[in-house]
Amino acid sequence: MKVLLDIKDSKAPYLMEVLKGLSFVKTKQLTPHKAKVLEDVREAVKEMTLIKEGKLKGRNAEDLINEL
C-alpha cells in the first residue's frame, strides 16, 4: 500500500526518522516539483469527478484549444 502524507516542514525530520526505523516501511521524499505535479493531477481528477457528477460545468475542448 502506498500512502502520501502532508507534514509540516518543522515536524518532517522527526517523522522521517521514525518511519525509517520501521523495517516494513520504505520512505521516499518527493521533490517540490513532483509534489506540485502530484497535487495538480489530484485536483484535476477531483474536477473531472465533479463534472461527471454534474456538480461542475466543463468547458468545450474547442474553447480550450482556442484559449491556448
N, CA, C and O atoms as a CHARMM CRD file, in Angstrom:
* protein
*
  272
    1    1 MET  N      0.85400  -1.16300   0.00000 PROA 1      0.00000
    2    1 MET  CA     0.00000   0.00000   0.00000 PROA 1      0.00000
    3    1 MET  C      0.90300   1.23000   0.00000 PROA 1      0.00000
    4    1 MET  O      1.95000   1.25500   0.64700 PROA 1      0.00000
    5    2 LYS  N      0.48000   2.22400  -0.72500 PROA 2      0.00000
    6    2 LYS  CA     1.20200   3.48700  -0.75800 PROA 2      0.00000
    7    2 LYS  C      0.34900   4.55300  -0.09200 PROA 2      0.00000
    8    2 LYS  O     -0.86800   4.60000  -0.26500 PROA 2      0.00000
    9    3 VAL  N      1.02000   5.41000   0.67600 PROA 3      0.00000
   10    3 VAL  CA     0.33600   6.46800   1.40300 PROA 3      0.00000
   11    3 VAL  C      1.10600   7.75500   1.17900 PROA 3      0.00000
   12    3 VAL  O      2.33500   7.76900   1.25400 PROA 3      0.00000
   13    4 LEU  N      0.39900   8.82300   0.90800 PROA 4      0.00000
   14    4 LEU  CA     1.01700  10.13900   0.74200 PROA 4      0.00000
   15    4 LEU  C      0.65200  10.97400   1.95500 PROA 4      0.00000
   16    4 LEU  O     -0.52300  11.12400   2.29000 PROA 4      0.00000
   17    5 LEU  N      1.67400  11.51600   2.61100 PROA 5      0.00000
   18    5 LEU  CA     1.45800  12.31900   3.81300 PROA 5      0.00000
   19    5 LEU  C      1.84700  13.75900   3.54200 PROA 5      0.00000
   20    5 LEU  O      2.82200  14.02400   2.83900 PROA 5      0.00000
   21    6 ASP  N      1.09300  14.68000   4.09500 PROA 6      0.00000
   22    6 ASP  CA     1.42100  16.10800   4.02700 PROA 6      0.00000
   23    6 ASP  C      1.79400  16.52000   5.44300 PROA 6      0.00000
   24    6 ASP  O      0.93600  16.59100   6.32300 PROA 6      0.00000
   25    7 ILE  N      3.09100  16.79400   5.66000 PROA 7      0.00000
   26    7 ILE  CA     3.61100  17.03200   7.00300 PROA 7      0.00000
   27    7 ILE  C      4.22300  18.42300   7.07900 PROA 7      0.00000
   28    7 ILE  O      4.86300  18.87300   6.12800 PROA 7      0.00000
   29    8 LYS  N      4.03100  19.11000   8.20900 PROA 8      0.00000
   30    8 LYS  CA     4.67900  20.40200   8.41100 PROA 8      0.00000
   31    8 LYS  C      6.18600  20.22100   8.30800 PROA 8      0.00000
   32    8 LYS  O      6.73600  19.24000   8.80900 PROA 8      0.00000
   33    9 ASP  N      6.85100  21.16600   7.65900 PROA 9      0.00000
   34    9 ASP  CA     8.29900  21.08100   7.48100 PROA 9      0.00000
   35    9 ASP  C      9.03100  20.91400   8.81100 PROA 9      0.00000
   36    9 ASP  O     10.02400  20.19000   8.88700 PROA 9      0.00000
   37   10 SER  N      8.54800  21.57200   9.84400 PROA 10     0.00000
   38   10 SER  CA     9.23200  21.51000  11.13700 PROA 10     0.00000
   39   10 SER  C      9.14800  20.12200  11.78400 PROA 10     0.00000
   40   10 SER  O      9.99800  19.77400  12.60300 PROA 10     0.00000
   41   11 LYS  N      8.14500  19.33600  11.42900 PROA 11     0.00000
   42   11 LYS  CA     7.94300  18.01300  12.02400 PROA 11     0.00000
   43   11 LYS  C      8.44100  16.88500  11.12300 PROA 11     0.00000
   44   11 LYS  O      8.56000  15.74900  11.58200 PROA 11     0.00000
   45   12 ALA  N      8.73100  17.16400   9.87100 PROA 12     0.00000
   46   12 ALA  CA     9.09300  16.13000   8.90100 PROA 12     0.00000
   47   12 ALA  C     10.34300  15.33000   9.28300 PROA 12     0.00000
   48   12 ALA  O     10.31000  14.10200   9.20200 PROA 12     0.00000
   49   13 PRO  N     11.43800  15.96800   9.69300 PROA 13     0.00000
   50   13 PRO  CA    12.63100  15.16700  10.01800 PROA 13     0.00000
   51   13 PRO  C     12.36500  14.11800  11.10200 PROA 13     0.00000
   52   13 PRO  O     12.82400  12.98100  10.99300 PROA 13     0.00000
   53   14 TYR  N     11.62700  14.50100  12.14100 PROA 14     0.00000
   54   14 TYR  CA    11.31900  13.55800  13.21400 PROA 14     0.00000
   55   14 TYR  C     10.50500  12.37700  12.68000 PROA 14     0.00000
   56   14 TYR  O     10.83200  11.22500  12.96300 PROA 14     0.00000
   57   15 LEU  N      9.45900  12.65300  11.91900 PROA 15     0.00000
   58   15 LEU  CA     8.61200  11.57600  11.41200 PROA 15     0.00000
   59   15 LEU  C      9.37700  10.69600  10.42900 PROA 15     0.00000
   60   15 LEU  O      9.19800   9.47800  10.42400 PROA 15     0.00000
   61   16 MET  N     10.22600  11.29500   9.60000 PROA 16     0.00000
   62   16 MET  CA    11.02000  10.50100   8.65700 PROA 16     0.00000
   63   16 MET  C     11.93500   9.53100   9.40800 PROA 16     0.00000
   64   16 MET  O     12.10100   8.38800   8.98100 PROA 16     0.00000
   65   17 GLU  N     12.52700   9.96600  10.51400 PROA 17     0.00000
   66   17 GLU  CA    13.38100   9.08600  11.31100 PROA 17     0.00000
   67   17 GLU  C     12.57400   7.93200  11.90400 PROA 17     0.00000
   68   17 GLU  O     13.03200   6.78900  11.92100 PROA 17     0.00000
   69   18 VAL  N     11.38400   8.23400  12.38600 PROA 18     0.00000
   70   18 VAL  CA    10.52100   7.18600  12.93700 PROA 18     0.00000
   71   18 VAL  C     10.18000   6.17100  11.85600 PROA 18     0.00000
   72   18 VAL  O     10.27200   4.96500  12.08400 PROA 18     0.00000
   73   19 LEU  N      9.78800   6.65300  10.68300 PROA 19     0.00000
   74   19 LEU  CA     9.41100   5.75000   9.59300 PROA 19     0.00000
   75   19 LEU  C     10.59400   4.91900   9.11300 PROA 19     0.00000
   76   19 LEU  O     10.44100   3.73300   8.81800 PROA 19     0.00000
   77   20 LYS  N     11.77200   5.53100   9.03400 PROA 20     0.00000
   78   20 LYS  CA    12.96700   4.79300   8.60400 PROA 20     0.00000
   79   20 LYS  C     13.32900   3.69500   9.59500 PROA 20     0.00000
   80   20 LYS  O     13.96000   2.70600   9.22200 PROA 20     0.00000
   81   21 GLY  N     12.93400   3.86100  10.85200 PROA 21     0.00000
   82   21 GLY  CA    13.20600   2.85900  11.87300 PROA 21     0.00000
   83   21 GLY  C     12.31300   1.63500  11.78400 PROA 21     0.00000
   84   21 GLY  O     12.55700   0.63800  12.46300 PROA 21     0.00000
   85   22 LEU  N     11.29300   1.69800  10.96200 PROA 22     0.00000
   86   22 LEU  CA    10.38200   0.56200  10.78500 PROA 22     0.00000
   87   22 LEU  C     10.83600  -0.25200   9.57800 PROA 22     0.00000
   88   22 LEU  O     10.85700   0.26000   8.45900 PROA 22     0.00000
   89   23 SER  N     11.19900  -1.50500   9.79500 PROA 23     0.00000
   90   23 SER  CA    11.75600  -2.34200   8.72400 PROA 23     0.00000
   91   23 SER  C     10.76700  -2.59800   7.58700 PROA 23     0.00000
   92   23 SER  O     11.18500  -2.88600   6.46600 PROA 23     0.00000
   93   24 PHE  N      9.49300  -2.50200   7.85100 PROA 24     0.00000
   94   24 PHE  CA     8.48300  -2.79800   6.83500 PROA 24     0.00000
   95   24 PHE  C      8.01300  -1.55700   6.06800 PROA 24     0.00000
   96   24 PHE  O      7.09400  -1.64400   5.25400 PROA 24     0.00000
   97   25 VAL  N      8.63800  -0.40800   6.32600 PROA 25     0.00000
   98   25 VAL  CA     8.25900   0.83100   5.65800 PROA 25     0.00000
   99   25 VAL  C      9.42900   1.33600   4.82000 PROA 25     0.00000
  100   25 VAL  O     10.55800   1.42100   5.30100 PROA 25     0.00000
  101   26 LYS  N      9.14700   1.66900   3.56000 PROA 26     0.00000
  102   26 LYS  CA    10.13600   2.30100   2.69000 PROA 26     0.00000
  103   26 LYS  C      9.72600   3.76200   2.53600 PROA 26     0.00000
  104   26 LYS  O      8.55500   4.06200   2.30800 PROA 26     0.00000
  105   27 THR  N     10.68600   4.66100   2.66000 PROA 27     0.00000
  106   27 THR  CA    10.37400   6.08000   2.53100 PROA 27     0.00000
  107   27 THR  C     11.05900   6.65600   1.30300 PROA 27     0.00000
  108   27 THR  O     12.13200   6.21000   0.89700 PROA 27     0.00000
  109   28 LYS  N     10.41300   7.65400   0.72700 PROA 28     0.00000
  110   28 LYS  CA    10.97200   8.36000  -0.41700 PROA 28     0.00000
  111   28 LYS  C     10.39000   9.76800  -0.39800 PROA 28     0.00000
  112   28 LYS  O      9.17300   9.94500  -0.45000 PROA 28     0.00000
  113   29 GLN  N     11.25800  10.75700  -0.32400 PROA 29     0.00000
  114   29 GLN  CA    10.78500  12.13900  -0.31900 PROA 29     0.00000
  115   29 GLN  C     10.56000  12.61300  -1.75100 PROA 29     0.00000
  116   29 GLN  O     11.31800  12.26900  -2.65700 PROA 29     0.00000
  117   30 LEU  N      9.52400  13.39600  -1.94000 PROA 30     0.00000
  118   30 LEU  CA     9.23900  13.98400  -3.24100 PROA 30     0.00000
  119   30 LEU  C      9.94600  15.32800  -3.34800 PROA 30     0.00000
  120   30 LEU  O     10.08300  16.06000  -2.36800 PROA 30     0.00000
  121   31 THR  N     10.38700  15.63300  -4.55800 PROA 31     0.00000
  122   31 THR  CA    10.93200  16.96600  -4.78900 PROA 31     0.00000
  123   31 THR  C      9.75800  17.94200  -4.79000 PROA 31     0.00000
  124   31 THR  O      8.62000  17.52900  -5.01200 PROA 31     0.00000
  125   32 PRO  N     10.00900  19.21000  -4.55000 PROA 32     0.00000
  126   32 PRO  CA     8.90800  20.18000  -4.59300 PROA 32     0.00000
  127   32 PRO  C      8.17100  20.16700  -5.93200 PROA 32     0.00000
  128   32 PRO  O      6.95200  20.32800  -5.97200 PROA 32     0.00000
  129   33 HSD  N      8.90800  19.97700  -7.02300 PROA 33     0.00000
  130   33 HSD  CA     8.28300  19.94200  -8.34600 PROA 33     0.00000
  131   33 HSD  C      7.34200  18.73900  -8.47300 PROA 33     0.00000
  132   33 HSD  O      6.20900  18.88100  -8.93200 PROA 33     0.00000
  133   34 LYS  N      7.81300  17.55900  -8.06600 PROA 34     0.00000
  134   34 LYS  CA     6.97300  16.36500  -8.15000 PROA 34     0.00000
  135   34 LYS  C      5.75000  16.47800  -7.24500 PROA 34     0.00000
  136   34 LYS  O      4.66100  16.03200  -7.60700 PROA 34     0.00000
  137   35 ALA  N      5.93000  17.07000  -6.07900 PROA 35     0.00000
  138   35 ALA  CA     4.79800  17.26100  -5.16600 PROA 35     0.00000
  139   35 ALA  C      3.75800  18.17700  -5.80000 PROA 35     0.00000
  140   35 ALA  O      2.55800  17.92800  -5.68000 PROA 35     0.00000
  141   36 LYS  N      4.20200  19.22700  -6.47000 PROA 36     0.00000
  142   36 LYS  CA     3.28600  20.16800  -7.14200 PROA 36     0.00000
  143   36 LYS  C      2.54000  19.47500  -8.27900 PROA 36     0.00000
  144   36 LYS  O      1.33000  19.64500  -8.42800 PROA 36     0.00000
  145   37 VAL  N      3.26600  18.69200  -9.08200 PROA 37     0.00000
  146   37 VAL  CA     2.63100  17.95700 -10.18900 PROA 37     0.00000
  147   37 VAL  C      1.59100  16.98800  -9.64300 PROA 37     0.00000
  148   37 VAL  O      0.48400  16.89400 -10.17400 PROA 37     0.00000
  149   38 LEU  N      1.94200  16.27700  -8.59300 PROA 38     0.00000
  150   38 LEU  CA     1.01200  15.32600  -7.99100 PROA 38     0.00000
  151   38 LEU  C     -0.24200  16.02600  -7.46900 PROA 38     0.00000
  152   38 LEU  O     -1.35400  15.53000  -7.64900 PROA 38     0.00000
  153   39 GLU  N     -0.06500  17.15600  -6.83400 PROA 39     0.00000
  154   39 GLU  CA    -1.20100  17.92900  -6.32600 PROA 39     0.00000
  155   39 GLU  C     -2.07300  18.43500  -7.47400 PROA 39     0.00000
  156   39 GLU  O     -3.30000  18.40800  -7.37600 PROA 39     0.00000
  157   40 ASP  N     -1.44800  18.89600  -8.56200 PROA 40     0.00000
  158   40 ASP  CA    -2.20900  19.37000  -9.72300 PROA 40     0.00000
  159   40 ASP  C     -3.02500  18.24600 -10.35600 PROA 40     0.00000
  160   40 ASP  O     -4.17500  18.45100 -10.74200 PROA 40     0.00000
  161   41 VAL  N     -2.43100  17.06500 -10.46300 PROA 41     0.00000
  162   41 VAL  CA    -3.14700  15.91500 -11.03800 PROA 41     0.00000
  163   41 VAL  C     -4.30900  15.52800 -10.13400 PROA 41     0.00000
  164   41 VAL  O     -5.40600  15.24000 -10.61200 PROA 41     0.00000
  165   42 ARG  N     -4.06500  15.52300  -8.82500 PROA 42     0.00000
  166   42 ARG  CA    -5.12700  15.20400  -7.86900 PROA 42     0.00000
  167   42 ARG  C     -6.30000  16.17100  -8.01700 PROA 42     0.00000
  168   42 ARG  O     -7.46000  15.75700  -8.01000 PROA 42     0.00000
  169   43 GLU  N     -5.99200  17.45600  -8.15000 PROA 43     0.00000
  170   43 GLU  CA    -7.02800  18.47700  -8.31100 PROA 43     0.00000
  171   43 GLU  C     -7.78700  18.28800  -9.62400 PROA 43     0.00000
  172   43 GLU  O     -9.00500  18.46600  -9.66900 PROA 43     0.00000
  173   44 ALA  N     -7.07400  17.92700 -10.69200 PROA 44     0.00000
  174   44 ALA  CA    -7.71700  17.70600 -11.99200 PROA 44     0.00000
  175   44 ALA  C     -8.67300  16.51500 -11.93300 PROA 44     0.00000
  176   44 ALA  O     -9.77200  16.57100 -12.48600 PROA 44     0.00000
  177   45 VAL  N     -8.26100  15.45500 -11.27300 PROA 45     0.00000
  178   45 VAL  CA    -9.13300  14.28000 -11.13200 PROA 45     0.00000
  179   45 VAL  C    -10.37000  14.64300 -10.33000 PROA 45     0.00000
  180   45 VAL  O    -11.47600  14.21300 -10.65900 PROA 45     0.00000
  181   46 LYS  N    -10.18900  15.42900  -9.28300 PROA 46     0.00000
  182   46 LYS  CA   -11.32200  15.86500  -8.46900 PROA 46     0.00000
  183   46 LYS  C    -12.31400  16.67700  -9.30500 PROA 46     0.00000
  184   46 LYS  O    -13.52600  16.48400  -9.20600 PROA 46     0.00000
  185   47 GLU  N    -11.78200  17.59500 -10.13500 PROA 47     0.00000
  186   47 GLU  CA   -12.65200  18.39700 -11.00400 PROA 47     0.00000
  187   47 GLU  C    -13.37600  17.52800 -12.02300 PROA 47     0.00000
  188   47 GLU  O    -14.55900  17.74100 -12.28800 PROA 47     0.00000
  189   48 MET  N    -12.67700  16.55000 -12.59600 PROA 48     0.00000
  190   48 MET  CA   -13.31900  15.65900 -13.57500 PROA 48     0.00000
  191   48 MET  C    -14.44700  14.85900 -12.93000 PROA 48     0.00000
  192   48 MET  O    -15.49200  14.64500 -13.54400 PROA 48     0.00000
  193   49 THR  N    -14.23400  14.42700 -11.70900 PROA 49     0.00000
  194   49 THR  CA   -15.27700  13.68600 -10.99300 PROA 49     0.00000
  195   49 THR  C    -16.50500  14.57000 -10.78700 PROA 49     0.00000
  196   49 THR  O    -17.63600  14.12400 -10.98200 PROA 49     0.00000
  197   50 LEU  N    -16.28100  15.81700 -10.39600 PROA 50     0.00000
  198   50 LEU  CA   -17.40100  16.74600 -10.19900 PROA 50     0.00000
  199   50 LEU  C    -18.12700  17.02900 -11.51500 PROA 50     0.00000
  200   50 LEU  O    -19.35200  17.15200 -11.52700 PROA 50     0.00000
  201   51 ILE  N    -17.39400  17.13100 -12.61300 PROA 51     0.00000
  202   51 ILE  CA   -18.01100  17.35100 -13.92300 PROA 51     0.00000
  203   51 ILE  C    -18.87600  16.15200 -14.29900 PROA 51     0.00000
  204   51 ILE  O    -20.00700  16.31600 -14.75800 PROA 51     0.00000
  205   52 LYS  N    -18.33700  14.93500 -14.10200 PROA 52     0.00000
  206   52 LYS  CA   -19.09600  13.72200 -14.43300 PROA 52     0.00000
  207   52 LYS  C    -20.35500  13.59000 -13.58300 PROA 52     0.00000
  208   52 LYS  O    -21.37100  13.07300 -14.04500 PROA 52     0.00000
  209   53 GLU  N    -20.28300  14.06400 -12.33100 PROA 53     0.00000
  210   53 GLU  CA   -21.44600  14.01300 -11.44500 PROA 53     0.00000
  211   53 GLU  C    -22.44000  15.13800 -11.73100 PROA 53     0.00000
  212   53 GLU  O    -23.53200  15.16300 -11.16200 PROA 53     0.00000
  213   54 GLY  N    -22.06600  16.06700 -12.61200 PROA 54     0.00000
  214   54 GLY  CA   -22.93700  17.17500 -12.94900 PROA 54     0.00000
  215   54 GLY  C    -22.90700  18.30300 -11.93300 PROA 54     0.00000
  216   54 GLY  O    -23.75000  19.19800 -11.98000 PROA 54     0.00000
  217   55 LYS  N    -21.95600  18.27400 -11.01900 PROA 55     0.00000
  218   55 LYS  CA   -21.85300  19.30200  -9.98900 PROA 55     0.00000
  219   55 LYS  C    -20.98600  20.47900 -10.42500 PROA 55     0.00000
  220   55 LYS  O    -20.94600  21.51000  -9.75400 PROA 55     0.00000
  221   56 LEU  N    -20.29800  20.32000 -11.54400 PROA 56     0.00000
  222   56 LEU  CA   -19.43100  21.36200 -12.07800 PROA 56     0.00000
  223   56 LEU  C    -19.56800  21.33200 -13.58900 PROA 56     0.00000
  224   56 LEU  O    -19.66900  20.25900 -14.18400 PROA 56     0.00000
  225   57 LYS  N    -19.57200  22.49700 -14.21000 PROA 57     0.00000
  226   57 LYS  CA   -19.73300  22.55700 -15.65400 PROA 57     0.00000
  227   57 LYS  C    -18.36000  22.50300 -16.32300 PROA 57     0.00000
  228   57 LYS  O    -17.44400  23.23400 -15.94400 PROA 57     0.00000
  229   58 GLY  N    -18.23300  21.63800 -17.31100 PROA 58     0.00000
  230   58 GLY  CA   -16.99000  21.51600 -18.06200 PROA 58     0.00000
  231   58 GLY  C    -16.91200  22.53900 -19.18300 PROA 58     0.00000
  232   58 GLY  O    -17.88300  23.23300 -19.48500 PROA 58     0.00000
  233   59 ARG  N    -15.73100  22.61600 -19.79500 PROA 59     0.00000
  234   59 ARG  CA   -15.55300  23.53300 -20.92100 PROA 59     0.00000
  235   59 ARG  C    -15.45300  22.74300 -22.21000 PROA 59     0.00000
  236   59 ARG  O    -15.00000  21.59800 -22.22100 PROA 59     0.00000
  237   60 ASN  N    -15.87300  23.35900 -23.28000 PROA 60     0.00000
  238   60 ASN  CA   -15.76100  22.77100 -24.60100 PROA 60     0.00000
  239   60 ASN  C    -14.27600  22.67700 -24.96500 PROA 60     0.00000
  240   60 ASN  O    -13.53200  23.63400 -24.75000 PROA 60     0.00000
  241   61 ALA  N    -13.83400  21.53700 -25.51300 PROA 61     0.00000
  242   61 ALA  CA   -12.43100  21.33700 -25.86900 PROA 61     0.00000
  243   61 ALA  C    -11.97500  22.36100 -26.90100 PROA 61     0.00000
  244   61 ALA  O    -10.83200  22.81600 -26.85700 PROA 61     0.00000
  245   62 GLU  N    -12.85100  22.72700 -27.82500 PROA 62     0.00000
  246   62 GLU  CA   -12.50200  23.72100 -28.85600 PROA 62     0.00000
  247   62 GLU  C    -12.20000  25.06700 -28.20800 PROA 62     0.00000
  248   62 GLU  O    -11.25800  25.74500 -28.61700 PROA 62     0.00000
  249   63 ASP  N    -12.98100  25.46700 -27.20400 PROA 63     0.00000
  250   63 ASP  CA   -12.73500  26.72300 -26.49400 PROA 63     0.00000
  251   63 ASP  C    -11.38600  26.67600 -25.78000 PROA 63     0.00000
  252   63 ASP  O    -10.65200  27.66400 -25.76700 PROA 63     0.00000
  253   64 LEU  N    -11.06400  25.53900 -25.19200 PROA 64     0.00000
  254   64 LEU  CA    -9.79700  25.38800 -24.50000 PROA 64     0.00000
  255   64 LEU  C     -8.61700  25.53000 -25.46900 PROA 64     0.00000
  256   64 LEU  O     -7.63600  26.21000 -25.16800 PROA 64     0.00000
  257   65 ILE  N     -8.72200  24.89000 -26.61600 PROA 65     0.00000
  258   65 ILE  CA    -7.66200  24.97200 -27.62200 PROA 65     0.00000
  259   65 ILE  C     -7.49400  26.38900 -28.12100 PROA 65     0.00000
  260   65 ILE  O     -6.37200  26.86500 -28.29200 PROA 65     0.00000
  261   66 ASN  N     -8.61700  27.07300 -28.35600 PROA 66     0.00000
  262   66 ASN  CA    -8.54300  28.46100 -28.80900 PROA 66     0.00000
  263   66 ASN  C     -7.90800  29.37200 -27.76700 PROA 66     0.00000
  264   66 ASN  O     -7.24400  30.35100 -28.10800 PROA 66     0.00000
  265   67 GLU  N     -8.11600  29.04400 -26.49700 PROA 67     0.00000
  266   67 GLU  CA    -7.54100  29.83000 -25.42000 PROA 67     0.00000
  267   67 GLU  C     -6.01700  29.70100 -25.37900 PROA 67     0.00000
  268   67 GLU  O     -5.31900  30.64500 -25.00900 PROA 67     0.00000
  269   68 LEU  N     -5.51600  28.54500 -25.75500 PROA 68     0.00000
  270   68 LEU  CA    -4.07700  28.32200 -25.76700 PROA 68     0.00000
  271   68 LEU  C     -3.44400  29.08700 -26.89700 PROA 68     0.00000
  272   68 LEU  O     -2.22700  29.02800 -27.07600 PROA 68     0.00000
